[in-house]
Amino acid sequence: MPPDGGRRTRRVMTALIVIGILLAATGLALAAFTGIATHRGVEGVLIITALIVGGLFLSVPAKLYLTLQLMRHADEQAAAQRDDER
């Protein structure tokens, strides 16, 4: 793996989180500020649901990955600090 492979993965995951949040926000905005659910019926509800679920599908796994990477980094720093104190 190249030296900046972790950085590239982090950027991709961050982009997925942003895209996911934007999709979910678009779905919520459609539900709250338009009449798409009432005018289009079941099709409108499916559109809104697909946007929200798609956004969550993108953002949650990426957030979990980034959280695990942060925890691993913090553990490595704590181990290095303990080694320095010895």
N, C-alpha and C positions, 0 to 999 in steps of 0.2 A: 504494500500500500504506500502511495507517495506520502511525504511528510505532511502535506496539507490536506490529506484525505479526510481527516476528522473535521477540519474547518469547512470543507465543501459539504459534507454531510449535514453539519449543523446549519449551514445556510439553506440547504434544501428543506430541512425540517422546519426551520423558521418560516420559510416561504409557504410551506404547506399549512402551517398554523394560520398565517395571515389570510391565505386564500380560503381556508375553512371558515374563519371568523367572518370574512366578507360574504361568503355564500349563506351562512346562517343568518347574518344580519339582513341580507336581501330577502330571505324567506320571511323573517319576522316583519320586515317593513311591508312586504306585500300583504301579509295577513292583517297588519294593524292599520295601514293607511290606504289600502285600495279595496275595492269590492270584488276582487278576483274570485274569492271563495264563494260568494253568493251569485255572481254573474255567470261563472263557468261551472258551478256545481262541483261534482265530484272531481272533475278534471282540474279545477282550480285548487282544490284542497290537495290533490296529488302533487301539483306543481310546487306548492308551498312546502309540503312535507318533504319532497325530494330535495329541495334546496337546503332545508334545515338539516336533514339527515346526512346529505352529502357533505355539508360543512363540518358537522360533528365527526363524520367518518374520516375526514382529512386531518382535523386538528387534534383530536384526542390521542391517537397513537403517536403522532409527532411530539406532542407535549410529554407523553410518557417517556419516549426515547430521550428527549432533551433533559428531563428531570433525572433519569438514571445516569446520564453522562455527567451532569453536575454533581450528583452524589459520589460517583466514582472519582471525579477530580478532587472533591473535598476530602475523600478518604486518602487519596494519594498524598495530598498536601499534609494532612494530619500525620500520616506515617513518616513522611520526610521530616516533619518538625520533631517527632519523637526520636527519630534517629539522630538528629542534630543535637538534641539535648543530652544524649548518652555520651 
